[in-house]
Amino acid sequence: GKSTFARRHFAGDEILSSDAFRALVSGDAADQRATRRAFAILHRELVRRSTRGLLSIVDATSLERHARRAIVRRAVAAGLPTVAIVLDVPLHTALARNRLRPGRTVEDAVVRHQRALLDGVLARDDLAGEGHALVAVLDPVAADAAIVVRRPW
């Protein structure tokens, strides 16, 4: 859902995908052992783009505070705002979509764990205090067709 959403609403050169950087590092987008190196490169590219004032979409789950904080910190250093877009996909929908993914699926337990992490983030309202200029919690099934990204900002 998140990568499809990003591709639908933003240009390909604006999207910094954690999966793409894992593939770059290891040859396999699913190789979790490559995550640390992949994010080091993703963050370096985010800084490079931010210092040039370019829009960057970080296509990653970012369910843990430290992951979001790393992104916000880099944007703030460049004088840019961040927008947190949360795709609030019901668990049953996420599980069904995962099973239909071409090429790569993850175990149901992983999807359930990620949903539990998201539920915690939303229940605690974690995003509100993290410095984002906007937090958008979307039901992508209902809202996707109605979302319009206007440029220039």
N, CA, C and O atoms as a DFTB+ gen file, in Angstrom:
612 C
 N C O
     1  1       0.778      -1.194       0.000
     2  2       0.000       0.000       0.000
     3  2       0.828       1.272       0.000
     4  3       0.533       2.193      -0.761
     5  1       1.865       1.348       0.839
     6  2       2.606       2.600       0.955
     7  2       3.396       2.921      -0.307
     8  3       3.452       4.077      -0.727
     9  1       3.999       1.920      -0.904
    10  2       4.765       2.163      -2.133
    11  2       3.851       2.500      -3.300
    12  3       4.174       3.365      -4.113
    13  1       2.723       1.828      -3.385
    14  2       1.742       2.136      -4.420
    15  2       1.224       3.553      -4.242
    16  3       1.109       4.298      -5.215
    17  1       0.911       3.931      -3.015
    18  2       0.456       5.283      -2.716
    19  2       1.516       6.300      -3.149
    20  3       1.197       7.292      -3.805
    21  1       2.765       6.052      -2.783
    22  2       3.846       6.981      -3.133
    23  2       3.973       7.124      -4.643
    24  3       4.070       8.240      -5.153
    25  1       3.975       6.014      -5.355
    26  2       4.103       6.072      -6.827
    27  2       2.919       6.773      -7.470
    28  3       3.072       7.445      -8.490
    29  1       1.744       6.621      -6.884
    30  2       0.542       7.224      -7.454
    31  2       0.533       8.743      -7.294
    32  3      -0.011       9.447      -8.145
    33  1       1.123       9.253      -6.224
    34  2       0.992      10.670      -5.903
    35  2       2.271      11.488      -6.033
    36  3       2.229      12.715      -5.945
    37  1       3.405      10.826      -6.241
    38  2       4.674      11.545      -6.315
    39  2       5.518      11.006      -7.460
    40  3       5.344       9.868      -7.895
    41  1       6.431      11.838      -7.941
    42  2       7.321      11.437      -9.031
    43  2       8.332      10.410      -8.526
    44  3       8.727      10.431      -7.360
    45  1       8.735       9.530      -9.405
    46  2       9.674       8.467      -9.034
    47  2      10.968       8.981      -8.442
    48  3      11.520       8.359      -7.534
    49  1      11.468      10.113      -8.942
    50  2      12.730      10.639      -8.422
    51  2      12.571      11.324      -7.065
    52  3      13.568      11.715      -6.458
    53  1      11.354      11.473      -6.584
    54  2      11.108      12.056      -5.264
    55  2      11.037      10.987      -4.173
    56  3      11.085      11.310      -2.986
    57  1      10.925       9.738      -4.562
    58  2      10.678       8.650      -3.606
    59  2      11.982       7.975      -3.201
    60  3      12.733       7.484      -4.043
    61  1      12.233       7.961      -1.909
    62  2      13.375       7.242      -1.343
    63  2      12.811       6.009      -0.650
    64  3      12.284       6.094       0.459
    65  1      12.925       4.881      -1.307
    66  2      12.321       3.643      -0.837
    67  2      13.321       2.791      -0.073
    68  3      14.397       2.473      -0.580
    69  1      12.957       2.424       1.148
    70  2      13.846       1.556       1.927
    71  2      14.054       0.226       1.207
    72  3      15.157      -0.320       1.232
    73  1      13.020      -0.301       0.571
    74  2      13.164      -1.556      -0.179
    75  2      14.146      -1.391      -1.334
    76  3      14.971      -2.271      -1.578
    77  1      14.062      -0.278      -2.037
    78  2      14.965      -0.045      -3.164
    79  2      16.409       0.053      -2.692
    80  3      17.317      -0.449      -3.354
    81  1      16.624       0.698      -1.549
    82  2      17.992       0.799      -1.030
    83  2      18.487      -0.549      -0.509
    84  3      19.680      -0.837      -0.607
    85  1      17.607      -1.380       0.042
    86  2      18.009      -2.747       0.424
    87  2      18.425      -3.528      -0.812
    88  3      19.424      -4.246      -0.795
    89  1      17.659      -3.385      -1.878
    90  2      17.992      -4.076      -3.129
    91  2      19.326      -3.580      -3.669
    92  3      20.127      -4.374      -4.163
    93  1      19.570      -2.297      -3.581
    94  2      20.829      -1.720      -4.041
    95  2      22.017      -2.289      -3.268
    96  3      23.061      -2.600      -3.841
    97  1      21.834      -2.418      -1.958
    98  2      22.913      -2.876      -1.087
    99  2      23.146      -4.380      -1.195
   100  3      24.291      -4.832      -1.210
   101  1      22.061      -5.159      -1.270
   102  2      22.208      -6.618      -1.169
   103  2      21.720      -7.392      -2.381
   104  3      21.962      -8.594      -2.488
   105  1      21.037      -6.718      -3.294
   106  2      20.449      -7.426      -4.421
   107  2      19.084      -8.005      -4.120
   108  3      18.483      -8.665      -4.967
   109  1      18.584      -7.758      -2.900
   110  2      17.303      -8.318      -2.484
   111  2      16.570      -7.312      -1.605
   112  3      17.014      -7.007      -0.498
   113  1      15.446      -6.799      -2.100
   114  2      14.674      -5.797      -1.359
   115  2      14.161      -6.322      -0.021
   116  3      13.854      -5.536       0.876
   117  1      14.066      -7.630       0.119
   118  2      13.537      -8.235       1.339
   119  2      14.628      -8.589       2.355
   120  3      14.319      -9.047       3.455
   121  1      15.877      -8.386       2.003
   122  2      16.988      -8.781       2.870
   123  2      17.102      -7.833       4.061
   124  3      17.700      -6.762       3.957
   125  1      16.530      -8.232       5.184
   126  2      16.527      -7.388       6.377
   127  2      17.926      -7.180       6.952
   128  3      18.151      -6.230       7.701
   129  1      18.869      -8.062       6.608
   130  2      20.252      -7.879       7.066
   131  2      20.877      -6.632       6.456
   132  3      21.852      -6.104       6.991
   133  1      20.328      -6.156       5.339
   134  2      20.857      -4.976       4.654
   135  2      20.224      -3.682       5.144
   136  3      20.554      -2.608       4.642
   137  1      19.322      -3.767       6.112
   138  2      18.555      -2.593       6.537
   139  2      19.435      -1.457       7.046
   140  3      19.246      -0.308       6.645
   141  1      20.381      -1.752       7.907
   142  2      21.219      -0.693       8.485
   143  2      21.967       0.074       7.394
   144  3      21.963       1.305       7.385
   145  1      22.593      -0.634       6.499
   146  2      23.352       0.007       5.410
   147  2      22.406       0.736       4.458
   148  3      22.709       1.836       3.997
   149  1      21.260       0.120       4.167
   150  2      20.285       0.736       3.263
   151  2      19.803       2.072       3.820
   152  3      19.693       3.048       3.079
   153  1      19.516       2.120       5.119
   154  2      19.040       3.371       5.706
   155  2      20.152       4.405       5.810
   156  3      19.878       5.603       5.739
   157  1      21.392       3.976       5.976
   158  2      22.504       4.937       5.969
   159  2      22.559       5.651       4.619
   160  3      22.755       6.865       4.557
   161  1      22.386       4.899       3.558
   162  2      22.406       5.489       2.214
   163  2      21.149       6.335       1.989
   164  3      21.231       7.434       1.442
   165  1      19.997       5.828       2.405
   166  2      18.751       6.583       2.271
   167  2      18.866       7.927       3.000
   168  3      18.487       8.959       2.446
   169  1      19.377       7.926       4.220
   170  2      19.509       9.164       4.978
   171  2      20.506      10.112       4.321
   172  3      20.292      11.324       4.309
   173  1      21.580       9.578       3.781
   174  2      22.559      10.420       3.081
   175  2      21.908      11.095       1.867
   176  3      22.131      12.277       1.606
   177  1      21.100      10.322       1.133
   178  2      20.396      10.879      -0.029
   179  2      19.348      11.893       0.421
   180  3      19.155      12.910      -0.245
   181  1      18.674      11.638       1.528
   182  2      17.703      12.576       2.060
   183  2      18.376      13.910       2.394
   184  3      17.831      14.970       2.087
   185  1      19.535      13.866       3.011
   186  2      20.277      15.092       3.336
   187  2      20.677      15.813       2.056
   188  3      20.518      17.030       1.955
   189  1      21.190      15.082       1.087
   190  2      21.611      15.690      -0.182
   191  2      20.441      16.405      -0.842
   192  3      20.573      17.547      -1.283
   193  1      19.309      15.739      -0.908
   194  2      18.128      16.334      -1.538
   195  2      17.586      17.504      -0.720
   196  3      17.189      18.527      -1.278
   197  1      17.572      17.349       0.600
   198  2      17.036      18.394       1.473
   199  2      17.853      19.671       1.397
   200  3      17.290      20.766       1.391
   201  1      19.165      19.550       1.338
   202  2      20.009      20.754       1.250
   203  2      19.792      21.484      -0.071
   204  3      20.121      22.664      -0.187
   205  1      19.246      20.799      -1.056
   206  2      18.910      21.431      -2.334
   207  2      17.444      21.863      -2.371
   208  3      16.976      22.404      -3.373
   209  1      16.724      21.622      -1.273
   210  2      15.323      22.026      -1.191
   211  2      14.378      21.150      -1.992
   212  3      13.273      21.572      -2.334
   213  1      14.809      19.928      -2.294
   214  2      13.993      19.026      -3.097
   215  2      13.028      18.217      -2.232
   216  3      13.372      17.794      -1.128
   217  1      11.832      18.013      -2.740
   218  2      10.854      17.179      -2.061
   219  2      11.354      15.735      -2.029
   220  3      11.813      15.200      -3.038
   221  1      11.259      15.129      -0.873
   222  2      11.652      13.732      -0.726
   223  2      10.567      12.993       0.036
   224  3      10.135      13.430       1.102
   225  1      10.135      11.880      -0.513
   226  2       9.157      11.011       0.119
   227  2       9.919       9.796       0.633
   228  3      10.505       9.055      -0.156
   229  1       9.917       9.589       1.925
   230  2      10.586       8.422       2.492
   231  2       9.550       7.307       2.560
   232  3       8.625       7.339       3.372
   233  1       9.728       6.331       1.693
   234  2       8.824       5.182       1.589
   235  2       9.353       4.078       2.498
   236  3      10.119       3.210       2.081
   237  1       8.918       4.142       3.750
   238  2       9.337       3.169       4.760
   239  2       8.244       3.140       5.829
   240  3       7.493       4.104       5.977
   241  1       8.158       2.057       6.559
   242  2       7.097       1.967       7.568
   243  2       7.284       2.982       8.681
   244  3       6.302       3.550       9.159
   245  1       8.505       3.222       9.104
   246  2       8.807       4.220      10.153
   247  2       7.886       4.082      11.357
   248  3       7.359       5.075      11.858
   249  1       7.698       2.872      11.812
   250  2       6.794       2.622      12.937
   251  2       7.448       2.848      14.295
   252  3       6.770       2.873      15.322
   253  1       8.751       3.011      14.294
   254  2       9.459       3.231      15.552
   255  2       9.915       4.687      15.629
   256  3      10.343       5.280      14.638
   257  1       9.814       5.233      16.813
   258  2      10.110       6.657      17.024
   259  2      11.495       7.037      16.502
   260  3      11.643       8.083      15.869
   261  1      12.498       6.221      16.750
   262  2      13.856       6.570      16.328
   263  2      13.954       6.700      14.810
   264  3      14.730       7.514      14.310
   265  1      13.180       5.910      14.075
   266  2      13.197       5.993      12.611
   267  2      12.594       7.312      12.141
   268  3      13.128       7.957      11.238
   269  1      11.487       7.710      12.751
   270  2      10.861       8.985      12.388
   271  2      11.735      10.154      12.816
   272  3      11.870      11.136      12.086
   273  1      12.321      10.049      13.989
   274  2      13.172      11.121      14.512
   275  2      14.362      11.377      13.583
   276  3      14.751      12.527      13.381
   277  1      14.932      10.333      13.028
   278  2      16.067      10.489      12.111
   279  2      15.674      11.302      10.872
   280  3      16.454      12.119      10.383
   281  1      14.483      11.073      10.382
   282  2      14.001      11.802       9.206
   283  2      13.709      13.255       9.563
   284  3      14.127      14.163       8.845
   285  1      13.004      13.481      10.654
   286  2      12.655      14.841      11.085
   287  2      13.925      15.646      11.353
   288  3      14.022      16.805      10.950
   289  1      14.882      15.044      12.021
   290  2      16.139      15.734      12.352
   291  2      16.841      16.234      11.092
   292  3      17.353      17.353      11.072
   293  1      16.868      15.425      10.059
   294  2      17.526      15.827       8.815
   295  2      16.756      16.945       8.106
   296  3      17.359      17.863       7.551
   297  1      15.443      16.864       8.125
   298  2      14.629      17.911       7.496
   299  2      14.792      19.236       8.243
   300  3      14.958      20.284       7.620
   301  1      14.745      19.188       9.562
   302  2      14.889      20.403      10.375
   303  2      16.245      21.052      10.108
   304  3      16.337      22.275       9.994
   305  1      17.296      20.242      10.011
   306  2      18.633      20.772       9.743
   307  2      18.688      21.515       8.409
   308  3      19.471      22.451       8.245
   309  1      17.855      21.096       7.462
   310  2      17.815      21.742       6.147
   311  2      16.768      22.856       6.094
   312  3      16.609      23.508       5.062
   313  1      16.053      23.077       7.207
   314  2      15.033      24.111       7.244
   315  2      13.758      23.736       6.508
   316  3      13.033      24.608       6.029
   317  1      13.485      22.445       6.418
   318  2      12.303      21.976       5.694
   319  2      11.295      21.343       6.655
   320  3      11.681      20.745       7.659
   321  1      10.012      21.475       6.346
   322  2       8.985      20.819       7.161
   323  2       8.852      19.347       6.776
   324  3       9.252      18.937       5.686
   325  1       8.291      18.570       7.680
   326  2       7.961      17.184       7.362
   327  2       6.459      16.999       7.463
   328  3       5.773      17.671       8.234
   329  1       5.975      16.074       6.667
   330  2       4.573      15.669       6.708
   331  2       4.573      14.168       6.939
   332  3       5.197      13.419       6.188
   333  1       3.879      13.732       7.970
   334  2       3.739      12.299       8.236
   335  2       2.434      11.835       7.606
   336  3       1.357      12.320       7.953
   337  1       2.541      10.900       6.685
   338  2       1.356      10.320       6.062
   339  2       1.214       8.903       6.593
   340  3       2.080       8.054       6.385
   341  1       0.112       8.666       7.277
   342  2      -0.163       7.351       7.848
   343  2      -1.280       6.714       7.036
   344  3      -2.374       7.266       6.917
   345  1      -0.993       5.560       6.487
   346  2      -2.017       4.800       5.772
   347  2      -2.616       3.818       6.765
   348  3      -2.015       2.794       7.090
   349  1      -3.790       4.142       7.232
   350  2      -4.450       3.373       8.283
   351  2      -5.269       2.249       7.651
   352  3      -6.497       2.306       7.589
   353  1      -4.555       1.233       7.188
   354  2      -5.173       0.094       6.501
   355  2      -5.624      -0.929       7.537
   356  3      -4.825      -1.343       8.378
   357  1      -6.876      -1.340       7.491
   358  2      -7.332      -2.377       8.426
   359  2      -6.482      -3.647       8.292
   360  3      -6.014      -3.987       7.205
   361  1      -6.296      -4.331       9.412
   362  2      -5.453      -5.524       9.420
   363  2      -5.904      -6.539       8.371
   364  3      -5.063      -7.067       7.644
   365  1      -7.191      -6.826       8.270
   366  2      -7.651      -7.843       7.315
   367  2      -7.327      -7.435       5.876
   368  3      -7.030      -8.291       5.043
   369  1      -7.384      -6.140       5.582
   370  2      -7.039      -5.658       4.241
   371  2      -5.545      -5.807       3.992
   372  3      -5.129      -6.244       2.919
   373  1      -4.744      -5.445       4.981
   374  2      -3.289      -5.568       4.841
   375  2      -2.876      -7.024       4.626
   376  3      -2.021      -7.315       3.790
   377  1      -3.484      -7.932       5.381
   378  2      -3.169      -9.359       5.222
   379  2      -3.564      -9.856       3.835
   380  3      -2.809     -10.590       3.197
   381  1      -4.737      -9.461       3.371
   382  2      -5.200      -9.887       2.046
   383  2      -4.302      -9.324       0.951
   384  3      -3.934     -10.042       0.021
   385  1      -3.950      -8.059       1.053
   386  2      -3.069      -7.445       0.046
   387  2      -1.701      -8.103       0.040
   388  3      -1.118      -8.334      -1.019
   389  1      -1.190      -8.405       1.227
   390  2       0.116      -9.044       1.330
   391  2       0.132     -10.381       0.588
   392  3       1.097     -10.700      -0.105
   393  1      -0.934     -11.152       0.737
   394  2      -1.000     -12.460       0.070
   395  2      -1.053     -12.338      -1.447
   396  3      -0.671     -13.266      -2.159
   397  1      -1.524     -11.197      -1.943
   398  2      -1.659     -10.982      -3.387
   399  2      -0.460     -10.274      -4.011
   400  3      -0.415     -10.084      -5.226
   401  1       0.516      -9.880      -3.180
   402  2       1.673      -9.152      -3.698
   403  2       2.445     -10.017      -4.681
   404  3       2.748     -11.173      -4.387
   405  1       2.761      -9.470      -5.834
   406  2       3.567     -10.238      -6.785
   407  2       5.019     -10.307      -6.316
   408  3       5.601      -9.292      -5.934
   409  1       5.583     -11.470      -6.346
   410  2       7.003     -11.618      -6.070
   411  2       7.406     -11.758      -4.624
   412  3       8.232     -12.614      -4.306
   413  1       6.856     -10.948      -3.729
   414  2       7.373     -10.948      -2.362
   415  2       6.261     -10.698      -1.362
   416  3       5.576      -9.678      -1.418
   417  1       6.092     -11.633      -0.454
   418  2       5.170     -11.445       0.659
   419  2       5.956     -11.578       1.954
   420  3       7.071     -12.100       1.966
   421  1       5.373     -11.106       3.028
   422  2       5.977     -11.301       4.340
   423  2       5.027     -12.175       5.150
   424  3       3.853     -12.317       4.811
   425  1       5.541     -12.748       6.205
   426  2       4.713     -13.620       7.033
   427  2       3.588     -12.821       7.682
   428  3       3.756     -11.647       8.013
   429  1       2.436     -13.474       7.859
   430  2       1.288     -12.823       8.503
   431  2       1.676     -12.249       9.861
   432  3       1.191     -11.185      10.247
   433  1       2.544     -12.946      10.583
   434  2       2.961     -12.476      11.905
   435  2       3.648     -11.110      11.817
   436  3       3.494     -10.279      12.712
   437  1       4.394     -10.883      10.756
   438  2       5.072      -9.598      10.570
   439  2       4.043      -8.497      10.320
   440  3       4.143      -7.409      10.887
   441  1       3.064      -8.779       9.477
   442  2       2.004      -7.802       9.199
   443  2       1.240      -7.486      10.484
   444  3       0.947      -6.324      10.766
   445  1       0.920      -8.519      11.259
   446  2       0.206      -8.309      12.524
   447  2       1.037      -7.470      13.503
   448  3       0.508      -6.593      14.185
   449  1       2.333      -7.749      13.561
   450  2       3.219      -6.989      14.452
   451  2       3.279      -5.521      14.026
   452  3       3.215      -4.626      14.868
   453  1       3.400      -5.277      12.728
   454  2       3.446      -3.897      12.244
   455  2       2.140      -3.166      12.547
   456  3       2.151      -1.993      12.923
   457  1       1.024      -3.858      12.383
   458  2      -0.274      -3.233      12.694
   459  2      -0.363      -2.910      14.182
   460  3      -0.890      -1.862      14.556
   461  1       0.147      -3.799      15.033
   462  2       0.142      -3.541      16.472
   463  2       1.009      -2.322      16.806
   464  3       0.632      -1.502      17.644
   465  1       2.156      -2.205      16.159
   466  2       3.003      -1.027      16.367
   467  2       2.271       0.241      15.942
   468  3       2.299       1.244      16.655
   469  1       1.613       0.200      14.779
   470  2       0.860       1.362      14.303
   471  2      -0.273       1.702      15.262
   472  3      -0.500       2.873      15.564
   473  1      -0.979       0.695      15.739
   474  2      -2.055       0.945      16.707
   475  2      -1.516       1.682      17.927
   476  3      -2.167       2.591      18.442
   477  1      -0.339       1.295      18.388
   478  2       0.269       1.969      19.534
   479  2       0.628       3.413      19.223
   480  3       0.375       4.305      20.033
   481  1       1.211       3.647      18.066
   482  2       1.573       5.006      17.645
   483  2       0.330       5.892      17.609
   484  3       0.345       7.021      18.100
   485  1      -0.746       5.366      17.020
   486  2      -1.980       6.147      16.902
   487  2      -2.654       6.340      18.268
   488  3      -3.143       7.431      18.563
   489  1      -2.683       5.306      19.090
   490  2      -3.336       5.396      20.401
   491  2      -2.620       6.400      21.308
   492  3      -3.261       7.131      22.064
   493  1      -1.304       6.428      21.228
   494  2      -0.522       7.357      22.065
   495  2      -0.427       8.745      21.438
   496  3       0.036       9.688      22.081
   497  1      -0.864       8.874      20.181
   498  2      -0.765      10.126      19.430
   499  2       0.693      10.576      19.339
   500  3       0.997      11.765      19.444
   501  1       1.581       9.614      19.143
   502  2       3.018       9.884      19.095
   503  2       3.403      10.943      18.061
   504  3       4.268      11.779      18.319
   505  1       2.764      10.907      16.899
   506  2       3.171      11.782      15.803
   507  2       2.943      13.258      16.112
   508  3       3.652      14.118      15.590
   509  1       1.968      13.554      16.949
   510  2       1.612      14.947      17.246
   511  2       2.776      15.734      17.851
   512  3       2.903      16.933      17.604
   513  1       3.612      15.084      18.628
   514  2       4.697      15.794      19.304
   515  2       6.053      15.636      18.657
   516  3       7.068      15.956      19.276
   517  1       6.099      15.158      17.446
   518  2       7.391      14.866      16.829
   519  2       7.908      15.964      15.892
   520  3       8.978      15.822      15.300
   521  1       7.160      17.043      15.759
   522  2       7.659      18.162      14.977
   523  2       7.212      18.196      13.522
   524  3       7.755      18.968      12.732
   525  1       6.236      17.376      13.154
   526  2       5.748      17.404      11.779
   527  2       4.875      18.631      11.551
   528  3       4.116      19.035      12.431
   529  1       4.989      19.222      10.361
   530  2       4.130      20.353      10.008
   531  2       2.688      19.888       9.830
   532  3       1.748      20.654      10.041
   533  1       2.528      18.632       9.441
   534  2       1.202      18.057       9.229
   535  2       1.276      16.563       9.467
   536  3       2.240      15.908       9.073
   537  1       0.260      16.033      10.108
   538  2       0.097      14.585      10.245
   539  2      -1.222      14.241       9.570
   540  3      -2.276      14.736       9.968
   541  1      -1.164      13.396       8.552
   542  2      -2.362      12.990       7.817
   543  2      -2.563      11.497       8.013
   544  3      -1.769      10.688       7.534
   545  1      -3.618      11.137       8.714
   546  2      -3.963       9.734       8.908
   547  2      -5.074       9.432       7.906
   548  3      -6.180       9.961       8.009
   549  1      -4.766       8.585       6.947
   550  2      -5.672       8.345       5.834
   551  2      -6.147       6.903       5.787
   552  3      -5.406       5.974       6.107
   553  1      -7.379       6.740       5.388
   554  2      -7.894       5.431       4.998
   555  2      -7.661       5.376       3.495
   556  3      -8.442       5.944       2.732
   557  1      -6.602       4.703       3.055
   558  2      -6.249       4.758       1.635
   559  2      -7.304       4.151       0.717
   560  3      -7.401       4.530      -0.450
   561  1      -8.082       3.228       1.226
   562  2      -9.129       2.624       0.399
   563  2     -10.193       3.664       0.079
   564  3     -10.639       3.774      -1.063
   565  1     -10.598       4.425       1.088
   566  2     -11.657       5.418       0.905
   567  2     -11.129       6.725       0.330
   568  3     -11.835       7.393      -0.426
   569  1      -9.902       7.099       0.673
   570  2      -9.419       8.434       0.350
   571  2      -8.542       8.521      -0.887
   572  3      -8.368       9.615      -1.423
   573  1      -7.985       7.423      -1.361
   574  2      -6.961       7.486      -2.397
   575  2      -7.404       8.264      -3.628
   576  3      -6.649       9.097      -4.129
   577  1      -8.585       8.017      -4.114
   578  2      -9.047       8.701      -5.317
   579  2      -9.283      10.184      -5.061
   580  3      -9.234      10.980      -5.999
   581  1      -9.536      10.570      -3.822
   582  2      -9.832      11.964      -3.499
   583  2      -8.581      12.774      -3.184
   584  3      -8.660      13.999      -3.089
   585  1      -7.434      12.129      -3.020
   586  2      -6.207      12.834      -2.653
   587  2      -5.615      13.504      -3.885
   588  3      -5.440      12.884      -4.934
   589  1      -5.317      14.772      -3.729
   590  2      -4.683      15.535      -4.800
   591  2      -3.457      16.219      -4.210
   592  3      -3.558      16.930      -3.210
   593  1      -2.310      16.007      -4.824
   594  2      -1.088      16.672      -4.402
   595  2      -0.882      17.845      -5.353
   596  3      -0.685      17.655      -6.554
   597  1      -0.929      19.044      -4.814
   598  2      -0.804      20.245      -5.645
   599  2       0.615      20.796      -5.568
   600  3       1.246      20.803      -4.511
   601  1       1.089      21.249      -6.702
   602  2       2.398      21.881      -6.795
   603  2       2.229      23.209      -7.496
   604  3       1.364      23.296      -8.367
   605  1       2.967      24.228      -7.198
   606  2       3.976      24.295      -6.139
   607  2       3.322      24.357      -4.768
   608  3       2.134      24.652      -4.638
   609  1       4.103      24.080      -3.775
   610  2       3.618      24.034      -2.409
   611  2       3.297      25.426      -1.997
   612  3       2.863      25.651      -0.867
